[in-house]
Amino acid sequence: MISFTLKGFIDMLLVGRLGIEALGAVGLASVMAWTLMSFPLGMLRGQRPLVSQYFGAGDRIAAYSYGIHAFYLAVAWGLLSLLLAGPVAVLVIDLTGSKLTADARGFAVAYLETRLVWAGAWLMNVSVAEYLRATSRPRYGMAADLLAHPTNVALSWILIFGLFGMPALGVQGAALGTGLADLLALCLMIWLARPRKATEGEPWAYRWRRMKKVLATGITGGVQFVLESGAFALITAMIGLLGTTALAVHQAAIQLVHLSIMPAIAIADGGATLIGQYIGEKKPDYAERSLHSALRICAIFMACMGVVYFFFGEELVSVFLKKDEVDYEAALALGGKVMLAAALWQLGDSYQVAFRFGLRAAGDHHWVMYTGILCSWVLSVPLAWAVVHIFDGNLAHVWFSWTAEIFLGGAIFWWRWKSGAWRNKRLVEDEPAEAPAEVLAEPIAPLAMVEPRPLANEEERQP
């Protein structure tokens, strides 16, 4: 998660050297790209509780088959994105209604189109990584990231500024460098996690019954992701009405907040994997202890990051801004206020992150979907709209308004977990007998990585 954050962080640093217009345009296009990919992303992440619970229940073949079906789904979404990239990019940027200059609009369209062309590599990457994490093998995804991200930095730098005889592609070069790095990460991860020998028939064969279950589990995540991302995109479009400088500062602040949110999500992800496996093993008390462990780490880490944002907000925002810009001082002052708002809601966000992931891993994904959507559309969007259109507020006021949604949402998710309703949401069902377990070989572990082993004994797996 840190490497994922650094990828976006470094891309924005490089694009920021092109000026505030380019930074604001890429900020808007990045949000739109995330929104467009949020539905397939949510569906692919939805395989986690399904795979982890079957893995915990000891049915490795079924767990692997569900992972394969999620990969097929990622391929289909990637092909659709490739075919529709051009017209969708133009339509989406124009529909935002943001007050972009002609140059900034061109930057936004070019960046979004290129990201959509390469979205398939990213989605397939996500599907493989989610399966590996759900089966307690996160090192493979990490190894692929550690090798691919330096390539992303190098390619983006070369393609943005036209180094070593390459044409200077500007913001499009940033998107192309990211796409090529995603493709490299995908190839590395598939190679690292490949089976020792080819398998025949099951679990590679497509089966509608299993795809239907992947869809049924994943669609709640897809709907929640797309509606929550849609709410955030709408808020970003409202911020676009405040001007290009506000958009640029907003994007810089988003990248900085990722430094606290993404590592916290990584911790919650780890807890969610254990929770799913313990639910599969019918050990809900161990699942509960795993969530509390994840929550403690998230809360302490995000509170510390809040202190950093509070005291060093302006300094952090300044690294994204070009000092010879006319609006530099105004952007810097606005950024400091935005980071003060971010500092205030770090602790509340730790509760949202930990309990959301825990509830979804336990199989309570429908409730998580409905609550997440309501928090976004009943609180965040109306509050942002009121700030911009009624109270004539600025970007900092919009960020301060999010505090209410974040703390209230955290309290609601905490209450749901404490109610214990998740204990009755187990996803594992009895299925027809599959191929013998021995056809699914353990993956090869190159690069001196530790060979995955069967579930450890109970003492070693204490949360």
C-alpha positions in Angstrom: 0.0 0.0 0.0 2.9 2.4 0.7 4.3 1.6 -2.8 0.9 2.2 -4.3 0.7 5.6 -2.6 4.2 6.5 -3.7 3.3 5.8 -7.3 0.6 8.4 -7.3 2.6 10.7 -5.1 5.6 10.7 -7.4 3.4 11.0 -10.5 1.8 14.2 -9.0 5.2 15.6 -8.1 6.4 15.2 -11.7 3.2 16.6 -13.2 3.4 19.5 -10.8 6.6 20.6 -12.5 4.4 21.2 -15.6 2.4 23.9 -13.7 -0.8 24.3 -11.8 -3.0 23.9 -14.8 -1.5 20.4 -15.5 -1.7 19.4 -11.9 -5.4 20.5 -11.6 -6.3 18.8 -14.8 -4.6 15.5 -13.9 -6.2 15.7 -10.4 -9.7 15.9 -12.0 -8.9 13.2 -14.5 -7.5 10.9 -11.8 -10.7 11.2 -9.8 -12.7 10.4 -12.9 -10.5 7.4 -13.7 -11.0 6.1 -10.2 -14.7 6.6 -10.4 -15.0 4.8 -13.7 -12.9 1.9 -12.5 -14.5 1.8 -9.0 -17.3 -0.7 -10.0 -15.0 -3.4 -11.4 -12.5 -2.7 -8.6 -15.1 -3.2 -6.0 -16.3 -6.5 -7.6 -12.7 -7.8 -7.8 -12.0 -6.9 -4.2 -15.3 -8.6 -3.3 -13.6 -12.0 -3.9 -11.5 -11.5 -0.7 -14.1 -12.7 1.8 -15.2 -15.6 -0.5 -11.7 -16.9 -1.1 -10.4 -16.4 2.5 -13.4 -18.1 4.0 -13.1 -21.2 1.7 -9.4 -21.2 2.4 -10.0 -21.1 6.1 -12.5 -23.9 5.8 -9.8 -26.0 4.2 -11.3 -26.1 0.6 -8.2 -24.9 -1.3 -9.6 -26.0 -4.7 -12.7 -24.0 -4.3 -10.7 -20.9 -3.1 -8.4 -21.2 -6.1 -11.4 -21.6 -8.6 -13.1 -18.5 -7.2 -9.8 -16.5 -7.7 -9.6 -17.8 -11.3 -13.2 -16.6 -12.0 -12.4 -13.2 -10.6 -9.4 -13.0 -13.0 -11.8 -13.8 -15.9 -14.0 -11.0 -14.8 -11.0 -8.6 -14.7 -10.1 -9.5 -18.3 -13.6 -8.7 -19.5 -13.6 -5.3 -17.8 -10.2 -4.5 -19.2 -11.4 -5.2 -22.8 -14.5 -3.1 -22.3 -12.4 -0.2 -21.0 -10.0 -0.4 -23.9 -12.7 -0.3 -26.5 -14.5 2.7 -24.9 -11.5 4.7 -23.7 -11.6 7.6 -26.3 -15.3 8.6 -26.3 -15.7 8.0 -22.5 -12.8 10.3 -21.7 -14.2 13.2 -23.7 -17.7 12.7 -22.4 -16.8 12.4 -18.7 -14.5 15.4 -18.6 -17.1 17.6 -20.4 -19.9 16.4 -18.0 -18.0 17.5 -14.9 -18.7 21.2 -15.9 -15.4 22.2 -14.2 -14.1 25.7 -15.1 -11.0 24.4 -16.9 -9.1 26.4 -19.5 -8.8 24.9 -23.0 -5.3 23.7 -22.3 -6.3 22.1 -18.9 -9.3 20.4 -20.6 -6.9 18.9 -23.2 -4.6 17.7 -20.4 -7.5 16.0 -18.5 -8.9 14.2 -21.6 -5.5 12.9 -22.7 -4.6 11.7 -19.2 -8.0 10.0 -18.7 -8.0 8.3 -22.1 -4.6 6.8 -21.6 -5.4 5.6 -18.1 -8.6 3.8 -19.4 -6.6 2.2 -22.3 -4.3 0.6 -19.7 -6.9 -0.1 -17.1 -7.1 -3.8 -17.9 -3.5 -4.4 -16.7 -4.3 -2.7 -13.4 -7.6 -4.7 -12.9 -6.0 -8.0 -13.7 -3.2 -7.1 -11.3 -5.8 -6.4 -8.6 -7.5 -9.7 -9.1 -4.3 -11.7 -8.7 -3.2 -9.7 -5.7 -6.5 -10.0 -4.0 -6.5 -13.8 -4.4 -2.9 -14.0 -3.0 -3.7 -11.8 0.0 -6.8 -13.8 0.7 -4.7 -17.0 0.8 -2.0 -15.5 3.1 0.5 -14.8 0.4 0.9 -11.0 0.3 4.7 -11.2 -0.4 4.1 -11.9 -4.1 2.2 -8.7 -4.7 4.7 -6.8 -2.6 7.6 -8.3 -4.6 5.9 -7.3 -7.9 5.3 -3.8 -6.7 8.9 -3.3 -5.5 10.2 -4.2 -8.9 7.5 -2.4 -10.9 7.4 1.0 -9.2 10.9 2.1 -9.9 10.1 1.3 -13.5 7.0 3.5 -13.2 9.1 6.4 -11.9 11.7 6.1 -14.6 9.2 5.7 -17.4 7.0 8.6 -16.2 10.0 10.9 -15.9 11.3 10.0 -19.4 7.9 10.2 -21.1 6.6 13.4 -19.4 9.8 15.4 -20.1 11.0 13.6 -23.2 14.4 12.4 -22.0 16.9 10.2 -23.9 15.5 11.2 -27.2 11.9 10.3 -26.4 9.1 12.8 -27.3 7.8 14.9 -24.4 4.3 13.6 -23.8 3.5 15.7 -20.8 0.6 14.5 -18.7 -0.1 11.7 -21.2 3.4 10.4 -20.4 2.5 10.1 -16.7 -0.5 7.9 -17.6 1.4 5.8 -20.1 4.3 5.2 -17.6 1.8 4.1 -15.0 0.1 1.7 -17.5 3.4 0.1 -18.5 4.4 -0.3 -14.9 1.0 -2.0 -14.2 1.6 -4.4 -17.1 5.0 -5.3 -15.7 3.6 -5.8 -12.2 1.0 -8.1 -13.6 3.5 -10.2 -15.5 5.8 -10.5 -12.5 2.9 -11.5 -10.2 1.6 -14.2 -12.5 5.1 -15.6 -12.9 5.8 -15.5 -9.1 2.4 -17.2 -8.3 2.3 -19.7 -11.1 1.4 -23.3 -10.3 4.3 -25.7 -10.3 2.5 -27.7 -13.0 -0.4 -27.2 -15.3 -3.8 -28.2 -14.1 -6.5 -29.8 -16.2 -10.2 -29.1 -16.0 -11.0 -27.9 -12.5 -10.2 -25.3 -11.2 -9.3 -23.5 -14.4 -12.6 -24.4 -16.2 -15.2 -21.7 -16.3 -18.3 -22.6 -14.3 -21.3 -20.3 -14.3 -22.3 -21.4 -10.8 -19.0 -20.1 -9.4 -19.0 -16.9 -11.5 -22.5 -16.2 -10.2 -21.2 -16.5 -6.6 -18.3 -14.2 -7.4 -20.7 -11.7 -8.9 -23.1 -12.0 -6.0 -20.4 -11.4 -3.5 -18.6 -8.7 -5.5 -21.5 -6.7 -6.7 -22.1 -5.2 -3.3 -18.5 -3.9 -3.3 -18.9 -2.7 -6.9 -22.1 -0.8 -6.2 -20.6 0.7 -3.0 -17.4 1.7 -4.6 -19.0 3.3 -7.6 -21.6 5.2 -5.6 -19.0 6.4 -3.0 -16.6 7.2 -5.8 -19.4 8.9 -7.7 -20.1 11.0 -4.6 -16.4 12.0 -4.3 -16.3 12.7 -8.1 -19.3 15.0 -7.7 -17.7 16.8 -4.8 -14.5 17.1 -6.9 -16.6 18.6 -9.8 -18.0 21.1 -7.2 -14.5 22.0 -6.2 -13.8 22.5 -9.9 -16.3 25.3 -9.8 -13.9 27.0 -7.4 -11.1 27.1 -10.0 -8.0 25.3 -11.2 -6.0 26.3 -8.1 -8.5 24.7 -5.8 -8.4 21.5 -7.9 -4.6 21.5 -7.8 -4.5 21.9 -4.0 -7.3 19.3 -3.6 -5.2 16.8 -5.6 -2.1 17.5 -3.7 -4.0 17.0 -0.4 -5.5 13.8 -1.6 -2.0 12.4 -2.3 -0.8 13.5 1.1 -3.8 11.9 2.9 -3.1 8.7 1.1 0.1 8.5 3.2 -2.0 7.8 6.2 -5.1 6.1 4.7 -3.3 3.5 2.4 -1.1 2.0 5.2 -4.1 1.9 7.4 -6.0 0.1 4.7 -3.1 -2.4 4.5 -3.4 -3.1 8.2 -7.2 -3.5 7.9 -6.6 -5.8 4.9 -4.4 -8.0 6.9 -6.9 -8.2 9.6 -9.7 -8.9 7.1 -7.8 -11.8 5.7 -7.5 -13.4 9.1 -11.1 -12.6 9.9 -12.3 -14.3 6.8 -10.2 -17.4 7.5 -11.3 -17.6 11.1 -15.0 -17.3 10.0 -14.3 -20.1 7.5 -12.9 -22.1 10.4 -15.9 -21.2 12.6 -13.8 -19.3 15.1 -15.6 -16.0 15.4 -13.9 -15.1 18.7 -10.5 -15.2 17.0 -12.0 -13.1 14.2 -13.0 -10.5 16.8 -9.6 -10.4 18.4 -8.0 -9.9 15.0 -10.2 -6.9 14.3 -9.3 -5.3 17.6 -5.6 -5.8 16.9 -6.0 -4.1 13.5 -8.0 -1.3 14.9 -5.4 -0.5 17.6 -2.6 -0.3 15.0 -4.7 1.8 12.6 -5.8 4.3 15.3 -2.3 4.8 16.6 -0.7 5.2 13.2 -3.4 7.6 11.8 -3.4 9.7 15.0 0.4 10.2 14.6 -0.1 11.1 10.9 -2.7 13.6 12.1 -0.1 15.3 14.2 2.2 15.6 11.2 -0.5 17.1 9.0 -1.4 19.6 11.8 2.1 21.0 12.2 3.6 20.6 8.8 0.6 20.9 6.4 1.8 23.8 4.4 5.3 22.4 4.0 3.9 19.1 2.7 1.6 20.8 0.2 4.5 23.0 -1.1 6.4 20.0 -2.6 3.6 19.7 -5.2 3.6 23.3 -6.2 5.7 25.3 -8.7 7.2 28.3 -6.8 7.2 30.7 -9.8 3.4 30.3 -10.4 1.4 33.5 -9.8 -1.0 31.7 -7.5 1.7 29.9 -5.4 1.2 31.8 -2.2 -2.6 31.5 -2.3 -2.4 27.8 -3.1 0.1 27.3 -0.2 -2.1 29.0 2.3 -5.2 27.1 1.2 -3.3 23.8 1.3 -2.3 24.4 4.9 -5.9 24.9 5.9 -7.0 21.7 4.0 -4.3 19.7 5.8 -5.5 21.0 9.1 -9.0 19.6 8.3 -7.4 16.2 7.3 -5.5 16.1 10.6 -8.8 16.5 12.6 -10.5 13.4 11.1 -7.7 10.9 11.1 -8.8 9.1 14.3 -12.4 8.8 13.1 -11.2 7.4 9.8 -9.3 4.7 11.5 -12.6 3.3 12.9 -14.3 3.5 9.5 -11.4 1.6 7.8 -11.0 -1.1 10.4 -14.7 -1.9 10.9 -15.6 -1.7 7.2 -13.0 -4.2 6.3 -13.8 -6.4 9.2 -17.6 -6.5 8.5 -17.1 -7.2 4.8 -14.6 -10.0 5.5 -17.1 -11.6 7.9 -19.7 -11.8 5.1 -21.8 -8.7 6.2 -21.1 -7.0 2.9 -24.7 -6.0 2.1 -24.9 -3.9 5.3 -21.5 -2.3 4.6 -22.7 -1.4 1.1 -25.9 0.3 2.2 -24.3 2.2 5.1 -21.3 3.4 3.0 -23.6 4.7 0.3 -25.9 6.5 2.8 -22.9 8.1 4.5 -21.6 9.4 1.2 -24.9 10.7 -0.3 -26.8 11.8 2.7 -23.9 13.5 4.5 -20.9 14.2 2.3 -22.5 15.4 -0.9 -25.2 17.6 0.7 -22.6 19.2 3.0 -20.2 19.9 0.2 -23.0 21.3 -2.0 -24.1 23.6 0.9 -20.5 24.8 1.5 -20.0 25.7 -2.2 -23.4 26.9 -3.3 -25.0 28.3 -0.1 -22.3 29.5 2.2 -19.8 30.5 -0.6 -17.1 28.5 1.1 -13.7 27.5 -0.2 -11.9 24.1 -0.6 -10.8 24.1 3.1 -14.5 24.4 4.2 -15.4 21.4 2.1 -12.7 19.3 3.7 -13.8 20.4 7.2 -17.4 19.4 6.3 -16.2 15.8 5.8 -15.4 15.5 9.5 -19.1 14.9 10.3 -19.4 12.1 7.8 -16.2 10.4 8.9 -16.8 10.4 12.6 -20.5 9.5 12.3 -19.7 6.7 9.8 -17.0 5.3 12.1 -19.5 5.2 15.0 -22.1 3.4 12.9 -19.7 0.7 11.7 -18.5 0.2 15.3 -22.1 -0.2 16.5 -22.7 -2.8 13.8 -19.7 -4.9 14.8 -20.6 -4.7 18.4 -24.1 -6.0 17.6 -22.6 -9.3 16.6 -24.9 -9.7 13.5 -21.8 -10.5 11.4 -21.4 -13.9 13.3 -24.2 -15.3 11.2 -23.0 -14.2 7.8 -20.6 -17.0 6.9 -20.3 -17.5 3.1 -19.0 -21.1 2.9 -21.5 -23.5 1.6 -21.3 -27.3 0.8 -20.5 -27.8 -2.8 -20.3 -30.8 -5.2 -17.0 -32.7 -5.0 -14.2 -31.2 -7.1 -11.0 -32.5 -8.6 -8.6 -34.1 -6.2 -6.7 -31.6 -4.1 -3.3 -32.8 -5.4 -4.0 -31.3 -8.9 -3.6 -27.8 -7.3 0.1 -27.6 -6.7 1.6 -25.1 -4.3 3.2 -22.1 -6.2 6.8 -21.9 -6.8 8.6 -19.4 -4.6 11.4 -17.8 -6.6 13.7 -15.0 -5.4 14.3 -16.9 -2.1 10.8 -16.2 -0.9 9.3 -18.4 1.8 7.3 -21.4 0.4 3.6 -21.1 1.4 2.7 -23.9 3.8 -0.6 -25.4 4.9 -2.6 -23.7 7.7 -0.4 -23.5 10.8 -1.4 -25.0 14.0 -3.8 -23.2 16.3 -1.1 -21.9 18.6 0.8 -20.2 15.8 -2.3 -18.6 14.3 -3.5 -16.9 17.5 -4.5 -13.3 16.4 
